[in-house]
């Protein structure tokens, strides 16, 4: 009896020590999101016009987990046939333990300009982003940069919620072709309220500025306003209405030897309606127009219809879209796209 009692503390100690040594080890949630895209268009300037194509789109590997009760880590790695493996996002969120209403973020992430840019494209109700965003916002694949972010929830009353945020960013998205970077900034004021007991309304304004030419310190400023609402007709049917206006004010260097530049001011917007019905289906229409960087006096327009259907659950999503794109002073381009989104893990291809 004495020998058993003497061994028991050693046995318990051997069980406790590994747990102590492993404290703080975090097993992240892991997801993989893949896509298959088929496309057909009649753009005569492209090599594949009037020929259907089938491609494996960008694959996302997502890892995230709480690091402790106060902070959360998030990683997104993408694999594309042309670019290989790259880090799309890698950041830490501090969400607790700070003064009331304050939150912090640091790392590489999709910047909070407007409503669509912070969201990954696979979570859009349509296949790809409106053309106006690629034309107006910095960056080659969304407005994405290394930065430090702080947001604060303002004291309000009733159903109104208001927050302000500011980011100090590396600025590489403003000049992706230059190895040297110049810092930039972004700020946003967002407001959410209820029009009645069931209809929410989100309104926000955003602004950002950065250097588009490091050598001559030419700057780009982008300013925007956005609005979104969702009308529920039943537990399975709802209509989302969303729009965003963007204004781009850029100093463009026209002579790299002397630094001579000209100021180009452009504007554009998008608006879409997305109807979700029968829980697993959606259909909608999106319209956008903008002044292209090549000629600010021209106006390009695009109208796109889209439908989506999920097989049994949100892990597999089928999407079909048709776009009529009309560049000013040029022939219209018609494009049909079909996309299959499939996901494994807690991060789904589409959330209902």
C-alpha positions in Angstrom: 0.0 0.0 0.0 2.8 2.4 0.9 4.6 1.6 -2.4 1.5 2.4 -4.5 0.9 5.7 -2.7 4.6 6.7 -3.2 4.3 6.0 -7.0 1.0 7.9 -7.4 2.5 11.4 -7.1 5.1 10.5 -9.7 2.5 9.1 -12.0 0.3 12.2 -11.7 3.4 14.5 -12.1 4.2 12.7 -15.4 0.7 13.4 -16.7 0.6 17.1 -15.6 4.1 18.1 -16.9 3.4 17.5 -20.6 0.2 19.5 -20.3 2.1 22.4 -18.7 4.8 22.2 -21.3 2.2 22.2 -24.2 0.2 25.0 -22.7 -0.3 27.7 -25.4 0.1 25.4 -28.3 -2.8 26.2 -30.7 -4.3 23.9 -33.3 -5.7 26.2 -36.0 -8.9 25.7 -38.0 -7.7 24.7 -41.5 -9.7 25.1 -44.7 -9.1 24.7 -48.4 -11.2 26.6 -51.0 -10.8 25.6 -54.7 -12.4 26.7 -57.9 -12.9 25.7 -61.5 -13.7 28.4 -64.1 -14.8 28.2 -67.6 -15.0 31.3 -69.8 -16.2 32.4 -73.2 -15.9 35.9 -74.7 -15.7 37.8 -78.0 -13.0 40.2 -77.2 -11.1 40.5 -80.5 -8.0 41.9 -78.8 -7.5 38.7 -76.8 -5.9 35.5 -78.1 -8.6 33.2 -76.8 -11.6 35.1 -78.3 -14.5 32.9 -79.4 -12.9 29.9 -77.7 -14.2 28.4 -74.5 -11.5 28.0 -71.8 -11.3 25.8 -68.7 -8.9 26.8 -65.9 -8.2 25.9 -62.3 -8.6 29.2 -60.5 -6.9 30.4 -57.4 -6.8 28.0 -54.5 -6.9 29.3 -50.9 -5.5 27.6 -47.8 -6.9 29.3 -44.7 -5.7 28.9 -41.2 -7.0 30.8 -38.2 -7.3 30.3 -34.4 -7.5 32.2 -31.1 -3.9 32.6 -29.8 -5.3 33.4 -26.4 -8.5 34.9 -25.0 -7.4 38.3 -26.3 -6.0 37.8 -29.7 -6.6 35.8 -32.9 -4.2 34.8 -35.8 -5.3 34.5 -39.4 -3.4 33.2 -42.5 -4.4 32.9 -46.1 -2.1 31.3 -48.6 -3.0 31.3 -52.3 -1.9 29.0 -55.1 -2.4 30.1 -58.7 -1.2 28.4 -61.8 0.8 31.5 -62.9 2.1 32.8 -59.5 2.6 29.7 -57.4 2.3 29.8 -53.7 2.1 33.3 -52.0 0.9 34.8 -48.8 -2.3 36.8 -49.4 -3.0 37.6 -45.7 -1.1 37.1 -42.4 -2.2 39.1 -39.5 -3.1 39.2 -35.8 -6.3 40.7 -34.3 -6.4 42.0 -30.7 -10.0 42.0 -29.9 -10.2 41.9 -26.1 -8.3 43.4 -23.1 -8.2 46.9 -24.6 -10.1 50.1 -23.7 -13.8 49.7 -24.4 -14.5 49.8 -28.1 -10.9 49.6 -29.3 -9.5 46.8 -31.6 -6.1 46.4 -33.2 -4.7 44.5 -36.2 -1.2 44.1 -37.6 0.2 42.2 -40.6 -0.8 41.8 -44.2 -4.5 42.0 -45.0 -7.2 43.2 -47.4 -7.6 46.8 -46.4 -11.0 48.1 -45.1 -11.8 50.5 -48.0 -15.5 50.3 -48.7 -17.7 47.2 -48.5 -16.3 44.8 -51.1 -12.6 45.1 -50.9 -12.2 43.7 -47.3 -14.1 40.6 -48.4 -12.5 37.7 -50.2 -13.9 37.3 -53.8 -15.2 33.8 -53.1 -17.6 35.3 -50.6 -19.1 37.7 -53.2 -22.6 36.8 -54.6 -21.0 37.1 -58.1 -17.9 35.6 -59.6 -15.5 38.5 -59.8 -15.3 42.1 -58.5 -16.8 45.0 -60.4 -14.4 46.6 -63.0 -14.6 49.9 -61.3 -12.7 48.6 -58.2 -9.8 47.3 -60.2 -9.6 50.6 -62.1 -9.9 52.9 -59.1 -8.2 51.1 -56.2 -4.4 50.5 -55.8 -3.0 47.0 -56.0 -2.9 44.3 -58.7 -5.1 41.8 -56.9 -7.3 43.9 -54.6 -6.3 46.6 -52.2 -4.0 44.5 -50.0 -0.9 45.7 -48.0 1.1 45.3 -44.9 -0.1 47.7 -42.2 -1.2 48.4 -38.6 -4.9 49.0 -38.0 -6.9 50.5 -35.1 -10.6 50.8 -34.9 -12.8 52.4 -32.2 -16.5 51.9 -31.6 -18.0 55.3 -30.9 -20.6 55.8 -28.2 -24.0 56.1 -29.8 -27.7 55.7 -28.9 -30.5 53.4 -29.9 -29.9 51.0 -32.7 -27.2 53.1 -34.3 -23.6 51.8 -34.2 -20.7 53.9 -35.5 -17.0 53.1 -35.7 -13.9 54.9 -37.0 -10.7 53.2 -38.2 -7.3 54.2 -39.4 -4.4 52.2 -41.0 -0.8 53.0 -41.4 0.4 50.9 -44.4 3.6 50.1 -46.1 2.3 51.6 -49.3 3.6 48.9 -51.7 0.1 48.5 -53.3 0.4 52.0 -54.7 3.6 51.2 -56.6 3.8 47.3 -56.9 6.5 47.5 -59.6 9.0 49.4 -57.4 11.2 47.6 -54.8 11.4 50.7 -52.5 8.3 51.6 -50.5 6.7 54.8 -49.2 4.2 54.7 -46.4 0.5 55.5 -46.9 -2.6 55.6 -44.9 -6.3 54.7 -45.0 -9.2 55.8 -42.8 -12.9 54.9 -42.6 -16.1 55.9 -40.8 -18.8 53.3 -40.8 -22.4 53.5 -39.5 -25.0 50.8 -39.0 -28.6 51.4 -38.0 -32.1 49.9 -38.3 -34.7 51.6 -40.5 -37.3 49.6 -38.7 -37.3 46.4 -36.7 -36.1 44.2 -39.7 -34.4 46.4 -42.3 -30.7 47.3 -41.5 -28.8 50.1 -43.3 -25.0 50.4 -43.5 -23.4 53.7 -44.6 -19.7 54.4 -44.8 -17.1 56.8 -46.2 -13.4 55.8 -46.9 -10.2 57.6 -47.9 -6.7 56.6 -48.7 -3.5 58.1 -49.9 -0.1 56.8 -51.0 2.9 57.3 -53.3 2.5 55.9 -56.8 6.0 56.9 -57.9 8.8 56.7 -55.3 11.4 58.5 -57.3 9.3 61.6 -57.9 7.0 61.3 -54.9 3.8 61.4 -57.0 0.7 60.7 -54.9 -2.6 59.0 -55.4 -5.7 59.7 -53.3 -8.9 57.6 -53.4 -12.1 58.6 -51.7 -15.3 56.6 -51.5 -18.8 56.3 -50.1 -20.8 53.1 -49.8 -24.3 52.0 -48.8 -25.9 48.6 -48.2 -29.3 47.3 -47.0 -31.0 43.9 -46.8 -34.7 43.4 -47.0 -36.1 40.1 -45.7 -39.3 38.8 -47.2 -39.2 35.5 -45.3 -36.8 33.2 -43.5 -35.6 31.9 -46.8 -35.9 34.9 -49.1 -34.1 38.3 -48.9 -32.9 41.1 -51.2 -29.5 42.8 -50.7 -29.0 46.2 -52.3 -25.4 47.6 -52.3 -23.6 50.4 -54.0 -20.3 52.3 -53.8 -18.9 55.5 -55.3 -15.2 56.0 -55.9 -13.1 59.1 -56.7 -9.5 58.8 -57.8 -7.2 61.8 -57.7 -3.7 60.8 -59.0 -0.6 62.7 -59.8 0.9 60.7 -62.8 4.5 61.1 -63.9 4.6 61.5 -67.7 8.4 62.1 -68.0 10.6 59.8 -65.8 13.7 61.8 -66.6 12.4 65.3 -65.6 9.6 64.3 -63.2 7.0 66.2 -65.1 3.5 65.1 -64.1 -0.1 65.7 -64.7 -3.1 65.4 -62.4 -5.8 62.9 -63.4 -9.1 62.9 -61.7 -11.5 60.0 -62.3 -14.7 58.7 -60.8 -16.9 55.7 -61.0 -19.4 53.5 -59.1 -21.1 50.1 -58.9 -24.5 49.1 -57.7 -26.0 45.6 -57.5 -29.1 43.8 -56.3 -28.9 40.2 -55.1 -32.0 38.1 -54.4 -31.5 35.0 -52.2 -34.3 32.5 -52.4 -35.0 28.8 -51.5 -32.1 29.0 -49.1 -29.6 27.6 -51.7 -30.2 29.9 -54.7 -29.4 33.5 -55.6 -29.8 35.7 -58.6 -29.0 39.3 -59.3 -27.8 42.2 -61.5 -24.8 44.5 -61.2 -24.0 47.7 -63.1 -20.7 49.7 -62.9 -19.2 52.6 -64.8 -15.9 54.5 -64.5 -13.4 56.6 -66.2 -10.4 54.5 -67.3 -6.9 55.5 -66.4 -5.9 55.5 -70.1 -8.3 58.4 -70.9 -10.2 60.1 -68.1 -12.6 61.7 -70.6 -14.0 58.3 -71.6 -16.6 56.3 -69.7 -16.6 52.5 -69.6 -19.8 50.7 -68.7 -20.6 47.1 -67.7 -23.9 45.2 -67.0 -23.7 41.7 -65.5 -26.4 39.2 -64.6 -25.5 36.4 -62.3 -27.1 33.3 -60.7 -25.8 30.9 -58.1 -26.9 27.5 -56.8 -25.5 25.4 -53.9 -25.5 21.6 -53.9 -27.2 20.6 -50.6 -25.0 22.8 -48.5 -22.6 25.8 -48.8 -19.5 23.6 -49.4 -20.2 23.4 -53.1 -21.4 26.3 -55.1 -22.2 26.7 -58.8 -22.2 30.2 -60.4 -23.1 31.5 -63.9 -22.7 35.0 -65.2 -23.2 37.0 -68.4 -21.5 40.4 -68.8 -22.0 43.1 -71.4 -19.0 45.4 -71.2 -19.0 48.6 -73.4 -15.8 50.6 -73.4 -16.4 54.0 -74.9 -15.2 54.4 -78.5 -14.8 50.7 -78.7 -16.8 47.6 -79.5 -18.8 45.9 -76.8 -17.4 42.7 -75.3 -19.7 39.8 -74.2 -18.5 37.3 -71.6 -20.0 34.2 -70.2 -18.4 32.6 -67.1 -19.2 29.4 -65.2 -17.6 28.8 -61.8 -17.5 25.8 -59.4 -16.4 26.7 -55.9 -15.7 23.9 -53.4 -14.4 24.0 -49.9 -13.2 21.7 -47.1 -13.1 23.0 -43.5 -15.0 25.6 -41.5 -14.4 28.4 -44.0 -17.1 27.8 -46.6 -17.3 28.9 -50.3 -20.4 30.8 -49.5 -22.3 31.7 -46.3 -26.1 31.9 -46.4 
